[in-house]
Amino acid sequence: MTPQPLPRVVNLELTNRCDMGCVFCDHAAMRGTMRMGDMPPERLDAIVDQLLDALAGRRLPEIGVVGLGEPMLNRHLETHLASLARIAPHCDRVTFNSNLVHLDDAKARLMLGSVATACTFSVNAPDREHYRRIMGRDLFERVLANLTGFLEVRRRLRPDFPVGVQIMEQQGGEVQKLTARIPADLCEGVSFFVRRLYSKPALVDHVAHSDTPDVRPFDVTEARYPCYELYSKVYIDIDGNLYPCTIGNDCHRAGSGLHIGNVDETPVGALFNGAALAAARARAEADALPFPECAACNIWALTPNNFERTPEGRWTLRPDHRRAFGL
């Protein structure tokens, strides 16, 4: 029997703890309505077991340690990394994201000594003043020191370890301004890139209530096509709730239509191939919104257009679809 399709990216929110106040993030608005904490180790072990069973000898392109929290605040981080070591040999990539605030020398050594194969750092601003306004705290110099420290440890332990450093799109010249503060030899092999911001409720509110917003969502100029996240990715939060996309996990959570189910009750593969997501994909392929929450979202335009029209006018997924990392 042919194994069922699996997502190309499984993103795991191992903690939703965060002590920042970013203007583009909905964390502050949801702190009073969601449980704050870390994923219990036994839940992660169960998720790993589910994925290993579902793989049936196949490989998983990526597991990402990313979600609504800062991974370095995870109180079970070492235990979680040990769990991920069980599935890492079956994955092409095991990645993590961090804002660097708590990524000190000990954490740098921990992550570089783990099964992680790549990371992305959300620095988001090229200088102290922009950082304070965007991120809500005056911690730019600490972040810069931790970035430099991580790159120094990387040079000694894993010089080929892929690192991405993202900065929010602002006025131009952001990358040059940031890299001028870091020793050039440490920047070798590091990808510094400017990120386009997609619509989130918090960001829309920031733009609406500011005469001079520091960041704003990018403008979409092309006609809508199906969102590739529905076909390629899942997010699992600390409580085992599964969502099909970044917005579901980071903005709407379990009370929304984007909540597909819970992995404690239904395995990851069954949820990914279940009726709720099949119906959402069918709506997208007929030029309708997959979920009501998608109306205000433009993240679809940041994903590859891996679709083509059938003679009947519906969208269909190309067999040679490209994958996307990092959203």
Disulfide bonds with the S-S distance in Angstrom:
none
